[in-house]
């Protein structure tokens, strides 16, 4: 942890110097005109990691996943009525591109490998958000003068993502030396190889509806990777960003005003935790005011309650005023270091492997993999939910696993087993994993998410208005190709067709 804190502090300090330097007039800089100026990629890597691990964090996914509700106004995400998304991650991808360019100048291939991973990570999420996106011509304004990149098909984007992930692993295998500026694994290439391979499994499973596509060979590639490649071995291998109690490097929700009087827990999430007698409830939510006033024990499931996400918000607000709603646990806003943000971890990997086993993609013990995923989730809270570890201790998870509605073997059909695996992925995703559980819901139907009868499923986000203004022809072609000219949130894209 001290090493990570030192690297983070040093990296941000370097970035601050670079930002100040970049604001100086050219006439104030004395440099040799015959020598190209360079920035070591280690300074850029710190910034790249810091942004990538936080970019899809926040409360928006929690509304979509029926984990929180708003009582002082309608929230479009809670109602599945969002409209346009954002391409802001392309700005962060420019930093990735710059890091790779600087690495090429000095032949530091480890940074190129990580650049390929972060490119894959960003493009993976962007294509799930929108469908076809700029990929092969993206980020080439400075190098090739392409300021209006064409949109690649989603299938081609996924092929490119998988290729870049494979290339990243290959490069790191060829250069197993430690590198600098890494605030996630301290420059350990072996750890990164495991993380990237684990993420490759995630991409393959995301394409489960394309398992019969002969040009992709999803099942075969998944099985080959599982059989031959190093993967995450425990929670110690989790790819996670730790926070420090210093300005600008604290937990993102620390002192957030967004958790004010209008935000409460969603009854969907609360009831699922209650139905499973899941003690993770006690580290995620607070008791209702009535529960506290009655002197209920903190582990009294009946003293927790959420708001109906499809009821009129004024009605839910009345329930809150009456003291019958739980809030998000105050540790998320009161603790400056709270918990790490996990981009890819052992728990998610084990759930992926359990799903692959149930689907018949690999041979293995699905229950054992599933159980390891649950244990890893409990262990995360035991380690980071300060002063609350007793609620999620090893004996508590042992009891939890004996319940009929948790035991994977008690589910008799393939669909029932998949539903349980998706439920456990969902229950571990509060403020973790961004939109991953929603994408799982779209591809599997699990877990079910409460919607009003007149609400349609939203499969994507509309393209940003800036693309209509600045890249008119190419965004128009993409909309016509995919949706017959109608850019809307209710149309499926290739990965779900």
The 8 nearest C-alpha neighbors of each residue, nearest first, counted from 0:
[[1, 3, 2, 4, 241, 5, 243, 242],
 [2, 0, 4, 3, 5, 6, 7, 243],
 [3, 1, 5, 0, 4, 6, 185, 182],
 [2, 4, 0, 6, 182, 1, 5, 7],
 [5, 3, 1, 7, 2, 6, 8, 0],
 [6, 4, 2, 8, 3, 7, 9, 1],
 [7, 5, 9, 3, 4, 8, 10, 182],
 [6, 8, 4, 10, 5, 9, 182, 3],
 [7, 9, 5, 11, 10, 6, 4, 12],
 [10, 8, 12, 6, 7, 11, 5, 13],
 [11, 9, 7, 13, 12, 8, 45, 42],
 [10, 12, 14, 8, 13, 9, 7, 15],
 [11, 13, 9, 15, 14, 10, 8, 16],
 [14, 12, 10, 16, 11, 15, 9, 17],
 [13, 15, 11, 17, 12, 16, 18, 10],
 [14, 16, 12, 18, 17, 13, 11, 19],
 [17, 15, 19, 13, 14, 18, 20, 12],
 [16, 18, 14, 20, 15, 19, 21, 13],
 [17, 19, 15, 21, 20, 16, 14, 22],
 [20, 18, 16, 22, 21, 17, 15, 23],
 [19, 21, 17, 22, 18, 23, 16, 15],
 [20, 22, 18, 19, 23, 17, 24, 16],
 [23, 21, 20, 19, 24, 18, 17, 25],
 [24, 22, 20, 21, 25, 27, 19, 28],
 [23, 25, 26, 27, 22, 28, 21, 20],
 [24, 26, 27, 28, 23, 29, 22, 21],
 [25, 27, 24, 28, 29, 23, 30, 22],
 [28, 26, 25, 24, 29, 23, 30, 20],
 [29, 27, 25, 26, 30, 24, 23, 20],
 [28, 30, 27, 31, 26, 25, 32, 24],
 [31, 29, 32, 28, 34, 36, 33, 35],
 [30, 32, 33, 34, 29, 35, 36, 28],
 [33, 31, 34, 30, 35, 36, 29, 28],
 [32, 34, 31, 35, 30, 36, 29, 37],
 [35, 33, 31, 32, 36, 30, 37, 29],
 [36, 34, 37, 33, 32, 31, 30, 104],
 [37, 35, 34, 38, 30, 31, 32, 33],
 [38, 36, 35, 39, 101, 104, 40, 34],
 [39, 37, 40, 101, 36, 42, 43, 41],
 [38, 40, 41, 42, 37, 101, 102, 43],
 [41, 39, 98, 43, 42, 102, 101, 44],
 [40, 42, 180, 44, 43, 39, 179, 45],
 [43, 41, 40, 44, 10, 45, 39, 180],
 [42, 44, 40, 46, 41, 45, 98, 47],
 [43, 45, 47, 41, 46, 42, 180, 40],
 [46, 44, 48, 180, 43, 47, 10, 42],
 [45, 47, 49, 43, 44, 48, 50, 42],
 [48, 46, 44, 50, 45, 49, 51, 43],
 [49, 47, 51, 45, 50, 46, 52, 44],
 [48, 50, 46, 47, 51, 52, 45, 53],
 [51, 49, 53, 47, 48, 52, 54, 46],
 [52, 50, 48, 54, 53, 49, 47, 117],
 [51, 53, 50, 49, 342, 54, 48, 240],
 [54, 52, 56, 50, 51, 55, 49, 340],
 [53, 55, 51, 56, 50, 52, 88, 57],
 [56, 54, 433, 53, 57, 434, 52, 432],
 [57, 55, 53, 433, 54, 430, 58, 431],
 [58, 56, 59, 55, 430, 60, 433, 61],
 [57, 59, 61, 60, 62, 56, 430, 67],
 [58, 60, 61, 62, 57, 63, 76, 56],
 [61, 59, 63, 62, 434, 58, 433, 64],
 [62, 60, 66, 64, 58, 59, 63, 67],
 [63, 61, 77, 65, 67, 59, 60, 64],
 [62, 64, 60, 77, 76, 61, 65, 59],
 [65, 63, 61, 62, 66, 60, 437, 448],
 [66, 64, 62, 63, 265, 67, 267, 61],
 [65, 67, 265, 61, 268, 64, 62, 264],
 [66, 68, 264, 265, 62, 263, 61, 65],
 [69, 67, 265, 263, 262, 308, 264, 62],
 [68, 70, 262, 261, 71, 72, 263, 74],
 [69, 71, 316, 261, 312, 72, 315, 262],
 [72, 70, 261, 69, 312, 316, 313, 73],
 [73, 71, 70, 312, 69, 74, 313, 261],
 [74, 72, 75, 312, 69, 71, 70, 77],
 [73, 75, 77, 76, 72, 69, 78, 62],
 [76, 74, 80, 78, 81, 77, 79, 73],
 [77, 75, 79, 78, 63, 74, 81, 62],
 [76, 78, 62, 63, 74, 75, 79, 308],
 [77, 79, 75, 76, 80, 74, 309, 450],
 [80, 78, 76, 77, 81, 75, 457, 63],
 [79, 81, 75, 78, 76, 82, 457, 77],
 [80, 82, 75, 76, 79, 83, 460, 488],
 [81, 83, 461, 460, 80, 84, 488, 487],
 [84, 82, 461, 463, 460, 462, 85, 81],
 [83, 85, 460, 463, 461, 462, 82, 86],
 [84, 86, 87, 463, 83, 462, 88, 460],
 [85, 87, 88, 89, 463, 84, 125, 90],
 [88, 86, 89, 85, 90, 91, 92, 84],
 [89, 87, 91, 90, 86, 92, 121, 85],
 [90, 88, 92, 91, 87, 86, 93, 138],
 [91, 89, 93, 88, 92, 87, 94, 86],
 [90, 92, 88, 93, 89, 94, 95, 47],
 [91, 93, 89, 95, 94, 90, 96, 88],
 [94, 92, 96, 90, 91, 95, 97, 89],
 [93, 95, 97, 92, 91, 96, 98, 47],
 [96, 94, 92, 98, 93, 97, 114, 47],
 [97, 95, 93, 99, 94, 98, 92, 100],
 [96, 98, 94, 100, 99, 95, 93, 101],
 [99, 97, 40, 95, 101, 96, 100, 43],
 [98, 100, 111, 102, 96, 97, 101, 114],
 [101, 99, 97, 103, 102, 98, 96, 104],
 [100, 102, 104, 98, 103, 99, 40, 97],
 [103, 101, 107, 99, 100, 104, 105, 40],
 [102, 104, 106, 100, 101, 105, 99, 107],
 [105, 103, 101, 102, 106, 100, 107, 37],
 [104, 106, 103, 102, 107, 101, 39, 108],
 [105, 107, 103, 108, 102, 104, 101, 109],
 [108, 106, 102, 105, 109, 110, 103, 111],
 [107, 109, 111, 110, 106, 112, 102, 170],
 [110, 108, 112, 111, 107, 171, 113, 174],
 [111, 109, 113, 112, 108, 114, 102, 107],
 [110, 112, 114, 99, 108, 109, 113, 115],
 [113, 111, 167, 109, 115, 114, 110, 170],
 [114, 112, 116, 110, 115, 111, 117, 109],
 [113, 115, 111, 117, 112, 116, 95, 99],
 [114, 116, 118, 112, 113, 163, 117, 167],
 [117, 115, 113, 119, 114, 118, 164, 120],
 [118, 116, 120, 114, 119, 115, 121, 113],
 [117, 119, 115, 121, 116, 120, 114, 122],
 [120, 118, 160, 116, 122, 117, 121, 123],
 [121, 119, 117, 123, 118, 122, 116, 124],
 [122, 120, 118, 124, 123, 119, 125, 117],
 [121, 123, 125, 119, 124, 120, 126, 118],
 [124, 122, 120, 121, 126, 125, 119, 127],
 [123, 125, 127, 121, 122, 126, 128, 120],
 [126, 124, 122, 128, 127, 123, 121, 129],
 [125, 127, 130, 129, 128, 124, 123, 122],
 [128, 126, 124, 125, 129, 130, 123, 459],
 [129, 127, 125, 459, 126, 460, 124, 130],
 [128, 130, 126, 459, 460, 127, 125, 131],
 [131, 129, 126, 492, 153, 127, 132, 128],
 [130, 132, 153, 152, 151, 150, 126, 477],
 [131, 133, 150, 151, 134, 126, 130, 129],
 [134, 132, 150, 137, 149, 151, 148, 136],
 [135, 133, 137, 136, 151, 132, 156, 150],
 [134, 136, 137, 133, 151, 149, 148, 150],
 [137, 135, 148, 134, 139, 133, 149, 138],
 [136, 138, 134, 133, 139, 148, 135, 145],
 [139, 137, 140, 93, 136, 96, 92, 89],
 [140, 138, 142, 143, 145, 137, 141, 136],
 [139, 141, 144, 145, 146, 143, 142, 138],
 [142, 140, 139, 144, 143, 138, 145, 146],
 [141, 143, 139, 140, 144, 145, 138, 100],
 [144, 142, 139, 145, 140, 141, 146, 138],
 [143, 145, 140, 141, 146, 142, 139, 147],
 [146, 144, 140, 139, 143, 147, 148, 136],
 [147, 145, 140, 148, 144, 139, 138, 137],
 [146, 148, 470, 145, 149, 469, 473, 140],
 [149, 147, 136, 137, 133, 146, 145, 150],
 [148, 150, 473, 133, 136, 151, 147, 474],
 [149, 151, 133, 132, 131, 473, 477, 148],
 [152, 150, 131, 132, 133, 134, 155, 156],
 [151, 153, 131, 155, 154, 156, 150, 132],
 [152, 154, 131, 156, 155, 130, 157, 151],
 [153, 155, 157, 152, 156, 158, 493, 494],
 [154, 156, 158, 152, 157, 153, 159, 151],
 [155, 157, 153, 159, 158, 154, 160, 152],
 [158, 156, 160, 154, 159, 155, 161, 153],
 [159, 157, 155, 161, 156, 160, 162, 154],
 [158, 160, 162, 156, 157, 161, 163, 155],
 [161, 159, 119, 157, 163, 162, 158, 156],
 [160, 162, 164, 158, 159, 163, 157, 165],
 [161, 163, 159, 165, 160, 164, 158, 166],
 [164, 162, 166, 160, 165, 115, 161, 167],
 [163, 165, 167, 161, 166, 162, 116, 160],
 [166, 164, 162, 168, 163, 167, 161, 169],
 [165, 167, 163, 169, 164, 168, 170, 162],
 [168, 166, 112, 164, 170, 165, 169, 115],
 [169, 167, 171, 165, 166, 170, 192, 172],
 [168, 170, 166, 172, 167, 171, 165, 173],
 [171, 169, 173, 167, 172, 168, 112, 166],
 [172, 170, 174, 168, 173, 169, 175, 109],
 [171, 173, 169, 170, 174, 175, 168, 192],
 [174, 172, 170, 171, 175, 169, 168, 108],
 [173, 175, 171, 172, 176, 170, 109, 108],
 [176, 174, 172, 188, 171, 173, 177, 189],
 [177, 175, 174, 178, 188, 187, 186, 109],
 [176, 178, 186, 187, 188, 175, 179, 185],
 [179, 177, 186, 176, 180, 109, 187, 181],
 [180, 178, 41, 181, 186, 177, 185, 6],
 [179, 181, 41, 45, 44, 42, 6, 182],
 [180, 182, 185, 186, 183, 179, 45, 184],
 [183, 181, 3, 185, 7, 6, 184, 180],
 [184, 182, 181, 185, 240, 239, 238, 3],
 [185, 183, 186, 187, 182, 181, 190, 191],
 [184, 186, 181, 187, 182, 183, 3, 179],
 [185, 187, 178, 177, 181, 184, 179, 188],
 [186, 188, 177, 189, 184, 190, 185, 191],
 [189, 187, 191, 190, 175, 171, 186, 192],
 [188, 190, 192, 191, 187, 193, 175, 171],
 [191, 189, 193, 188, 192, 187, 194, 236],
 [190, 192, 194, 188, 193, 189, 195, 187],
 [191, 193, 189, 195, 190, 194, 168, 196],
 [194, 192, 230, 196, 190, 231, 191, 229],
 [195, 193, 191, 197, 192, 196, 198, 190],
 [194, 196, 198, 192, 197, 193, 191, 199],
 [197, 195, 199, 193, 198, 194, 230, 192],
 [196, 198, 194, 200, 199, 195, 230, 193],
 [197, 199, 201, 195, 200, 196, 194, 202],
 [200, 198, 196, 202, 201, 197, 195, 203],
 [201, 199, 203, 197, 198, 202, 221, 204],
 [200, 202, 198, 204, 199, 203, 205, 197],
 [201, 203, 205, 199, 204, 200, 198, 206],
 [204, 202, 200, 206, 205, 201, 217, 199],
 [205, 203, 207, 206, 201, 202, 200, 351],
 [204, 206, 202, 203, 207, 201, 439, 442],
 [205, 207, 204, 209, 203, 208, 494, 202],
 [208, 206, 204, 210, 209, 205, 203, 217],
 [207, 209, 206, 210, 495, 494, 442, 496],
 [208, 210, 207, 206, 212, 211, 494, 217],
 [211, 209, 207, 217, 208, 212, 218, 216],
 [212, 210, 209, 213, 216, 208, 217, 215],
 [211, 213, 209, 210, 214, 215, 216, 217],
 [214, 212, 216, 215, 211, 210, 217, 209],
 [215, 213, 212, 216, 217, 211, 209, 158],
 [214, 216, 217, 213, 212, 210, 209, 158],
 [217, 215, 213, 219, 218, 214, 220, 212],
 [218, 216, 220, 210, 215, 219, 203, 221],
 [219, 217, 221, 220, 360, 216, 210, 222],
 [218, 220, 222, 216, 221, 217, 223, 360],
 [221, 219, 223, 217, 222, 218, 224, 216],
 [220, 222, 218, 224, 219, 223, 217, 200],
 [223, 221, 225, 219, 220, 224, 361, 226],
 [224, 222, 220, 226, 225, 221, 219, 227],
 [223, 225, 221, 228, 227, 226, 222, 220],
 [226, 224, 222, 223, 227, 228, 221, 230],
 [227, 225, 223, 224, 222, 228, 221, 361],
 [226, 228, 224, 225, 223, 229, 222, 230],
 [227, 229, 224, 225, 230, 226, 196, 223],
 [230, 228, 193, 227, 231, 196, 192, 225],
 [231, 229, 193, 197, 196, 232, 228, 194],
 [230, 232, 193, 236, 345, 233, 194, 197],
 [231, 233, 230, 236, 345, 234, 235, 193],
 [234, 232, 235, 236, 345, 231, 237, 375],
 [233, 235, 237, 236, 345, 375, 344, 232],
 [234, 236, 233, 237, 232, 345, 231, 238],
 [235, 237, 234, 231, 233, 238, 232, 190],
 [238, 236, 344, 234, 235, 239, 345, 343],
 [237, 239, 343, 342, 341, 344, 236, 194],
 [240, 238, 341, 340, 237, 339, 342, 183],
 [239, 241, 339, 340, 183, 52, 341, 242],
 [242, 240, 339, 239, 243, 340, 338, 336],
 [241, 243, 336, 249, 250, 248, 339, 240],
 [242, 244, 249, 245, 248, 336, 4, 241],
 [245, 243, 249, 335, 336, 242, 246, 248],
 [246, 244, 243, 248, 249, 247, 335, 242],
 [245, 247, 248, 249, 244, 243, 335, 250],
 [248, 246, 249, 245, 244, 243, 250, 251],
 [247, 249, 246, 243, 245, 242, 250, 244],
 [250, 248, 335, 242, 243, 244, 336, 247],
 [249, 251, 336, 335, 253, 252, 242, 337],
 [252, 250, 253, 249, 255, 57, 53, 248],
 [253, 251, 255, 332, 250, 331, 254, 57],
 [252, 254, 332, 335, 255, 250, 251, 333],
 [255, 253, 332, 252, 256, 333, 335, 334],
 [256, 254, 252, 257, 253, 332, 258, 251],
 [255, 257, 258, 259, 254, 252, 332, 253],
 [258, 256, 255, 259, 262, 261, 252, 58],
 [259, 257, 256, 262, 255, 260, 261, 327],
 [260, 258, 257, 261, 256, 262, 255, 263],
 [259, 261, 262, 258, 263, 71, 70, 257],
 [260, 262, 70, 71, 69, 259, 263, 258],
 [263, 261, 69, 258, 68, 260, 259, 70],
 [264, 262, 326, 68, 67, 325, 327, 69],
 [263, 265, 67, 305, 326, 325, 68, 66],
 [264, 266, 67, 305, 66, 306, 68, 267],
 [305, 265, 267, 306, 269, 307, 268, 270],
 [268, 266, 265, 270, 269, 65, 271, 66],
 [267, 269, 66, 271, 266, 270, 265, 65],
 [270, 268, 266, 272, 271, 267, 305, 273],
 [271, 269, 273, 272, 267, 268, 266, 274],
 [272, 270, 274, 268, 273, 269, 275, 267],
 [271, 273, 277, 275, 269, 270, 274, 276],
 [272, 274, 276, 270, 275, 271, 277, 269],
 [275, 273, 271, 276, 272, 270, 277, 404],
 [274, 276, 277, 272, 273, 271, 404, 405],
 [277, 275, 273, 274, 272, 278, 399, 300],
 [276, 278, 272, 275, 279, 273, 280, 399],
 [279, 277, 280, 281, 390, 391, 276, 298],
 [278, 280, 281, 277, 282, 283, 391, 390],
 [281, 279, 278, 283, 282, 284, 272, 277],
 [280, 282, 279, 283, 278, 284, 298, 285],
 [283, 281, 279, 280, 284, 387, 384, 328],
 [284, 282, 328, 280, 281, 327, 279, 285],
 [285, 283, 328, 327, 326, 281, 280, 282],
 [286, 284, 328, 325, 326, 327, 287, 281],
 [285, 287, 303, 325, 302, 290, 291, 288],
 [288, 286, 325, 290, 324, 323, 289, 303],
 [287, 289, 322, 291, 290, 292, 286, 323],
 [290, 288, 292, 287, 322, 291, 293, 323],
 [291, 289, 302, 287, 293, 288, 292, 295],
 [290, 292, 294, 288, 293, 289, 295, 286],
 [291, 293, 289, 294, 290, 288, 295, 287],
 [292, 294, 290, 291, 295, 289, 288, 302],
 [295, 293, 291, 292, 296, 290, 289, 297],
 [296, 294, 290, 293, 291, 299, 297, 302],
 [295, 297, 299, 298, 294, 302, 291, 290],
 [296, 298, 299, 295, 281, 286, 302, 300],
 [297, 299, 296, 300, 281, 278, 390, 295],
 [300, 298, 296, 301, 297, 302, 295, 303],
 [299, 301, 302, 303, 298, 273, 276, 297],
 [300, 302, 299, 303, 304, 290, 273, 295],
 [303, 301, 290, 300, 286, 299, 287, 295],
 [304, 302, 286, 301, 287, 325, 300, 285],
 [303, 305, 324, 325, 269, 266, 323, 287],
 [266, 306, 304, 265, 264, 324, 325, 269],
 [305, 307, 266, 265, 315, 308, 264, 324],
 [306, 308, 310, 266, 309, 265, 305, 315],
 [309, 307, 310, 68, 306, 265, 77, 65],
 [308, 310, 307, 451, 450, 311, 78, 449],
 [309, 311, 307, 308, 312, 314, 315, 306],
 [312, 310, 314, 313, 309, 315, 308, 73],
 [311, 313, 70, 315, 314, 316, 310, 72],
 [314, 312, 316, 315, 311, 317, 70, 71],
 [315, 313, 317, 316, 312, 311, 318, 310],
 [314, 316, 312, 318, 317, 313, 306, 70],
 [315, 317, 70, 313, 319, 318, 314, 312],
 [318, 316, 320, 314, 319, 315, 321, 313],
 [317, 319, 315, 321, 316, 320, 323, 324],
 [318, 320, 316, 324, 322, 321, 317, 323],
 [321, 319, 317, 322, 318, 316, 323, 324],
 [320, 322, 318, 319, 323, 317, 289, 324],
 [323, 321, 288, 319, 320, 289, 324, 287],
 [322, 324, 287, 319, 318, 321, 289, 288],
 [325, 323, 287, 319, 304, 305, 322, 306],
 [326, 324, 287, 285, 286, 304, 264, 303],
 [325, 327, 263, 285, 264, 284, 328, 324],
 [326, 328, 284, 264, 285, 329, 283, 263],
 [329, 327, 284, 285, 283, 330, 326, 331],
 [328, 330, 331, 332, 333, 327, 285, 326],
 [331, 329, 333, 334, 332, 328, 337, 384],
 [332, 330, 329, 333, 252, 337, 334, 328],
 [331, 333, 253, 254, 252, 330, 329, 334],
 [334, 332, 330, 329, 253, 331, 254, 335],
 [333, 335, 337, 330, 336, 332, 331, 253],
 [336, 334, 249, 250, 253, 244, 337, 333],
 [335, 337, 242, 250, 334, 243, 249, 338],
 [338, 336, 334, 335, 331, 250, 330, 383],
 [339, 337, 383, 336, 340, 241, 384, 250],
 [340, 338, 241, 240, 239, 341, 242, 337],
 [339, 341, 240, 239, 431, 342, 338, 52],
 [342, 340, 239, 343, 238, 339, 344, 431],
 [341, 343, 238, 239, 52, 432, 340, 344],
 [344, 342, 238, 341, 237, 198, 194, 347],
 [343, 345, 237, 346, 347, 238, 341, 348],
 [344, 346, 348, 234, 347, 233, 231, 237],
 [347, 345, 372, 375, 349, 348, 344, 376],
 [348, 346, 350, 349, 345, 344, 351, 372],
 [349, 347, 351, 345, 350, 346, 352, 197],
 [350, 348, 352, 372, 368, 351, 346, 347],
 [349, 351, 353, 347, 352, 369, 348, 372],
 [352, 350, 348, 354, 349, 353, 355, 347],
 [351, 353, 355, 349, 354, 350, 356, 348],
 [354, 352, 365, 350, 356, 368, 351, 355],
 [353, 355, 351, 357, 352, 356, 358, 350],
 [356, 354, 352, 358, 360, 353, 357, 361],
 [357, 355, 359, 361, 353, 358, 354, 365],
 [356, 358, 354, 359, 355, 353, 365, 413],
 [359, 357, 355, 356, 360, 354, 413, 361],
 [360, 358, 356, 357, 361, 355, 362, 354],
 [359, 361, 355, 358, 218, 356, 222, 362],
 [362, 360, 356, 222, 359, 355, 363, 225],
 [363, 361, 356, 359, 360, 364, 355, 222],
 [364, 362, 356, 365, 361, 353, 368, 352],
 [363, 365, 367, 366, 368, 356, 362, 353],
 [366, 364, 353, 368, 367, 356, 363, 369],
 [365, 367, 369, 368, 364, 407, 370, 408],
 [366, 368, 370, 364, 369, 365, 371, 353],
 [369, 367, 349, 371, 365, 353, 370, 366],
 [370, 368, 366, 372, 350, 371, 367, 353],
 [369, 371, 367, 373, 372, 368, 366, 374],
 [372, 370, 374, 368, 369, 373, 375, 367],
 [373, 371, 346, 349, 369, 375, 370, 374],
 [374, 372, 376, 370, 375, 371, 377, 369],
 [373, 375, 371, 377, 376, 372, 378, 370],
 [376, 374, 378, 372, 346, 373, 377, 371],
 [377, 375, 373, 379, 378, 374, 346, 427],
 [376, 378, 374, 379, 380, 375, 391, 381],
 [379, 377, 381, 375, 376, 380, 374, 382],
 [380, 378, 376, 382, 377, 381, 375, 383],
 [379, 381, 384, 383, 382, 377, 378, 388],
 [380, 382, 388, 378, 379, 391, 383, 384],
 [383, 381, 380, 379, 378, 384, 388, 385],
 [382, 384, 380, 338, 385, 381, 379, 337],
 [385, 383, 380, 387, 381, 388, 382, 386],
 [384, 386, 387, 383, 388, 382, 381, 337],
 [387, 385, 388, 384, 389, 383, 381, 390],
 [388, 386, 385, 384, 389, 390, 282, 381],
 [389, 387, 381, 390, 391, 386, 392, 384],
 [388, 390, 392, 391, 387, 381, 386, 395],
 [389, 391, 388, 392, 387, 278, 395, 281],
 [392, 390, 388, 389, 377, 395, 381, 278],
 [393, 391, 389, 395, 394, 390, 388, 381],
 [394, 392, 396, 395, 397, 391, 378, 374],
 [393, 395, 397, 392, 396, 398, 391, 399],
 [396, 394, 392, 398, 393, 397, 391, 399],
 [395, 397, 399, 393, 398, 394, 400, 392],
 [398, 396, 394, 400, 395, 399, 393, 401],
 [399, 397, 395, 396, 401, 400, 394, 402],
 [398, 400, 396, 397, 401, 402, 395, 277],
 [399, 401, 397, 398, 402, 405, 406, 396],
 [402, 400, 398, 399, 406, 403, 397, 405],
 [403, 401, 405, 400, 404, 399, 406, 398],
 [402, 404, 406, 405, 409, 401, 400, 407],
 [403, 405, 402, 406, 275, 409, 407, 410],
 [404, 406, 402, 403, 400, 407, 275, 401],
 [407, 405, 403, 409, 408, 404, 400, 402],
 [408, 406, 409, 410, 366, 416, 405, 419],
 [407, 409, 410, 406, 366, 411, 416, 403],
 [408, 410, 407, 406, 411, 403, 404, 405],
 [411, 409, 408, 415, 416, 407, 412, 406],
 [410, 412, 409, 415, 408, 413, 416, 414],
 [413, 411, 415, 414, 410, 416, 417, 409],
 [412, 414, 416, 415, 417, 357, 411, 358],
 [415, 413, 417, 412, 416, 418, 410, 411],
 [414, 416, 418, 412, 410, 417, 413, 419],
 [415, 417, 413, 419, 418, 410, 414, 407],
 [418, 416, 414, 420, 419, 415, 421, 413],
 [417, 419, 415, 421, 416, 420, 445, 422],
 [420, 418, 422, 416, 417, 421, 423, 415],
 [419, 421, 417, 423, 422, 418, 350, 416],
 [422, 420, 424, 418, 423, 419, 445, 425],
 [423, 421, 425, 419, 420, 424, 446, 418],
 [422, 424, 426, 425, 420, 421, 419, 427],
 [425, 423, 421, 422, 427, 426, 420, 428],
 [424, 426, 422, 423, 428, 427, 436, 421],
 [427, 425, 423, 428, 424, 422, 429, 272],
 [428, 426, 425, 424, 429, 376, 423, 431],
 [429, 427, 431, 425, 426, 432, 430, 424],
 [428, 430, 431, 427, 426, 61, 66, 283],
 [429, 431, 428, 56, 57, 432, 433, 61],
 [432, 430, 428, 429, 433, 340, 341, 56],
 [433, 431, 435, 428, 434, 342, 341, 430],
 [432, 434, 55, 56, 435, 431, 60, 430],
 [433, 435, 437, 60, 436, 432, 438, 55],
 [436, 434, 438, 437, 432, 433, 439, 428],
 [437, 435, 439, 438, 434, 425, 440, 424],
 [438, 436, 440, 439, 434, 435, 441, 64],
 [437, 439, 441, 435, 440, 436, 442, 434],
 [440, 438, 436, 437, 442, 441, 443, 435],
 [441, 439, 444, 445, 437, 438, 443, 442],
 [440, 442, 438, 439, 444, 443, 437, 458],
 [441, 443, 439, 440, 444, 438, 495, 208],
 [444, 442, 440, 445, 441, 439, 446, 417],
 [443, 445, 440, 441, 442, 446, 447, 439],
 [446, 444, 440, 447, 443, 418, 421, 439],
 [445, 447, 422, 440, 421, 444, 448, 418],
 [446, 448, 445, 444, 449, 440, 422, 450],
 [449, 447, 446, 450, 65, 64, 267, 445],
 [448, 450, 447, 451, 267, 65, 308, 309],
 [451, 449, 454, 309, 448, 452, 78, 308],
 [450, 452, 454, 453, 309, 449, 78, 310],
 [451, 453, 454, 450, 455, 449, 309, 456],
 [452, 454, 451, 455, 450, 456, 78, 309],
 [455, 453, 451, 452, 450, 456, 79, 78],
 [456, 454, 457, 453, 489, 79, 450, 452],
 [455, 457, 489, 458, 454, 79, 488, 450],
 [456, 458, 489, 488, 459, 79, 455, 80],
 [459, 457, 489, 491, 488, 490, 456, 441],
 [460, 458, 488, 128, 129, 457, 461, 489],
 [459, 461, 488, 84, 129, 83, 128, 82],
 [462, 460, 83, 487, 82, 84, 486, 488],
 [461, 463, 83, 84, 460, 464, 129, 466],
 [464, 462, 465, 85, 83, 466, 84, 461],
 [463, 465, 467, 466, 468, 462, 83, 469],
 [464, 466, 468, 463, 467, 469, 470, 462],
 [467, 465, 470, 469, 468, 464, 463, 471],
 [466, 468, 471, 464, 465, 470, 469, 474],
 [469, 467, 465, 466, 471, 470, 464, 463],
 [468, 470, 466, 471, 467, 465, 147, 464],
 [471, 469, 466, 147, 473, 467, 472, 468],
 [472, 470, 467, 474, 473, 469, 468, 475],
 [473, 471, 475, 474, 470, 476, 467, 149],
 [472, 474, 476, 149, 475, 471, 470, 150],
 [473, 475, 477, 476, 471, 472, 470, 478],
 [474, 476, 472, 478, 473, 477, 471, 479],
 [475, 477, 473, 479, 474, 478, 480, 472],
 [478, 476, 474, 480, 475, 479, 481, 473],
 [479, 477, 484, 475, 481, 482, 480, 476],
 [478, 480, 484, 483, 476, 477, 482, 481],
 [481, 479, 477, 478, 476, 482, 483, 484],
 [482, 480, 478, 479, 483, 477, 492, 484],
 [481, 483, 484, 485, 478, 479, 480, 486],
 [484, 482, 479, 485, 481, 480, 478, 486],
 [483, 485, 479, 478, 482, 486, 475, 480],
 [484, 486, 482, 483, 487, 478, 479, 481],
 [487, 485, 478, 461, 484, 482, 488, 462],
 [486, 488, 461, 489, 485, 490, 460, 82],
 [489, 487, 459, 457, 460, 490, 458, 461],
 [488, 490, 457, 458, 487, 456, 491, 459],
 [491, 489, 488, 458, 487, 492, 482, 459],
 [492, 490, 458, 495, 496, 489, 493, 459],
 [491, 493, 130, 494, 495, 496, 490, 481],
 [492, 494, 496, 495, 153, 491, 154, 130],
 [495, 493, 492, 496, 206, 208, 209, 153],
 [494, 496, 493, 492, 491, 442, 208, 441],
 [495, 493, 494, 492, 491, 208, 209, 442]]
